Every structure is written in structure tokens, then in C-alpha cells.
Amino acid sequence: MTFSSRGVAILLALLIATLTTAFLSLIPTVGTVPLVVCFGMSFATSFVLIYLTFEFLIFREINNVYRLIDKLKKKEFGIAGKAIKKATDPISRIKQEIYTLAKIKQLEIDELKKLEQYRREFIADVSHELKTPIFAAQGFVETLLDGAMDDENVRDKFLQKASKSLDSLTHLVEDLIALSQLEIGEVKMEFHELNLEFKAKEAIEQLEDKASKRNIKLKLTTKGDAPFKVHADNFRIQQVLTNLIDNAIKYGNDNGHVEVLLEKDKSGVQVTIKDDGPGIPAEHLPRLFERFYRVEKSRNKEKGGTGLGLAIVEKIIEAHQSSISVSSKFGKGTSFTFKLK
């Protein structure tokens, strides 16, 4: 059975008019004409009031709820909700609850889809990264087993290449384990007071030979009053500095410069590591700290590395209750910045 505001109003108005007329007829002095007039006025008044109440306060709002649900099915979440929030009637509040719940669920679904896509990409990336050194080492060993072992020069050369491939595999597995431990909080930071200027100098000294091969000059600049002391994990911050400076050397220009800038203020020490290399296109910057993400995969493979360095750096900085940012102008260099208390 289908109900409408008009049908419901007619039925209720008839009922009210009938009851009113029936009670009035109990008075002996009331004649037929007054009873008819009473019935007509009661019916008309009741019909108008009930119809308007049902049409504008109930049926229209219910239809609005259905339209809202229809829009939510189409994922149209740009519906203005401010007027609904201010309403005090229960149907409008129901509309807002439906909208809020649907939006939350859609966000959860979208996040699950992103995680599923991320999982598939991660599995594919890990498989690819593991496959490369394993197949390389396997190829060298099989060549030796097929007879190349008898040639001493070939044997030594192939064994060295196989060893290098296995070293790459070891580094990859170690980085994967380290990143996983950082993400689930298994790695406990040992915070101590340390001089960041000394740590930066150690990292620069460690990488000077690598920089000199490409005639890249490493420079440490300080702004503010010494000492540049921070509360941090000694080993992990050294790992961050080394990784970022190493990246700047790898992807910078020959005969270029890499600068480590320390700026001290009341809240801590800001660290900026910048190069004057080719820079990174803007579309790649949001994904730069993702695992295995490479701006130019072929070129980056030649540079070496596991593709996990920046992801590890980000997790270490987050464990220090801070964050790392990157800025780059294509053709003019790249800067990585973070701050320690």
C-alpha cells in the first residue's frame, strides 16, 4: 500500500471531523445544519494542517533523505552540511548522521584501496629488487660451473661479481629489516645530548673520498651560537646525515657543491643538506620517501643503493618527534630539511 501526505491527511481529517461532529451531536439543542457546518470546518481545517505538516515536515524531509542517500551512492560528498548541523529536528539530524557515516565509510574504503595498491606495489618492488642480485649471482655461478672455472682470470672475475651481487642482496635485506623494525617501533632510540656540528663533520669526512672522485666540494656552514647540541640518538642521526650527504653526492653534478647547513634557534637546530645538482621534478616530490620509489629508475640503478634510504631517514626523524621535508627546483638543486630539539 502506497501512502502520500494527501491520502494520510484525508483519512485523519475525516476521523477528526467525524469524532468532533459525534461529540457535538450529543448536545440536544444542536441541529443538523450546525453539525454539517462543524463537520465541514473540522474536516477542512484538519486536512490543511495535517497535509502541510506531513508534506513539509515529514514526507519532504524523508524524500530529501532519499536524495541524500542517492547522492552518497554516487560518491557526491560535496553536499553542504552546515545548514543540516544547525537544525534541531530529528529528521535533519538523521540526514547529517547518514552523511557523516557514509563519508567516514567511504574514506575507510578509499584508504583500504590505497593500502591494497601499496601492498601490491611493495610486493612487486621487493620481488624485483631481490630478483636482480639473485639472478646475477646465479648467472655467474652457473657460468663457472659450465667450465669457466678452469680459467683462473675468469674465475676470479666472476666470483668477485657474484660476491658483489650477494653484498647488494645483503644490504637490501638489512635495510628491509631496519625499515620494518622502525615502522613497528621495535627499534628503541637511545637519546643522548650530542653535538650536531661534530656529527656533521664526521659524516663529511667519511664521504670526502667519494666526493673527490667527482670533484664535488663538501661544505659545513653554521648559523647561531655554538655549541649545536641536540637530544637525539647518536647512531641513527649519524645514519641520517650520512645517507642524505651520500645522496647529494650521488645525484649532484660533477664539479658541484654539497652544503650542510646548521641553524640554531631557541627551539633547536635545523639541518639543511643541499646540492646544486639537476634537481627533482615537482611531480616526484610527494612520493620521494616511499619505499623503492625512484625518480629515474635506470639512472638510479647505476648509482647503486637499495631504494630504501630515504624511507629509513623519514622514519628515524619521525622517531625523534620531527619531520623531514624536501624542496627542489628542476635544474637548480635539491634541499632536505629537518629539525631536532
C-alpha angles and dihedrals in degrees: 000000000000119000127201131183090249094051093047091047092052093050094048093042090052090049093049093045092048094050093045092050091045092054091046091051089062088073106088096211095057112099133207097267095056089048091053091047090048091050092049095047093045091049095047095045094045093045094052094046095044094043094051091045094051096038099049104024103036118012095038092048091047089051088050089053090053091048089050091051090048090053091047090053087057089048093244099156096160092094114134108247102175094091091048092051092055093051119103101195115104097236092056089048089051089053090053092047091050091049094047094046093046091049092050092049092048091051089050091050091048090049091050090051090051091049091049091050090046090050092051092047091047093051091047092048094047091048091051095045092048094044095056100062093034094054091043093053091043091053093051093047093047091050090054092048090051091064108285089107090081091066105077095203094049091044094054092044094050093044090053091050092048090049090051091051091050090049089055089050091050092051091049093051091046091051092048091052092046093049093047091049091049092049095051094040098247092129108081114207116226104212119205136156107266137170108247092197091060092047091051091050091051091051092048093049090049092055100037094100092051091049093047091058088066094034091245116156118221117210134185117204125184130195120189136029119315142268100067096204123170137174105245149121107279099212096041096048089049087052091051094049093046093048095049095045090046090052091049090054093045097050100030125097125271111261088020137128135250117195129195108201122193116192118184126201137153094283098048145282123314116209122204123181113189138171134191094229131128093290130220125279112251094241091064098051099083091056099040095106095049118115113268092357110149127185092210109012098194094048094043092052089058089051092055128222133119099260090242101091099096092043089055091046091053093050092049092051091047089052086058090057092252140095138231125225134190130210126182141169114206108249094009107072143265134266130199117197135187136155132222127198 
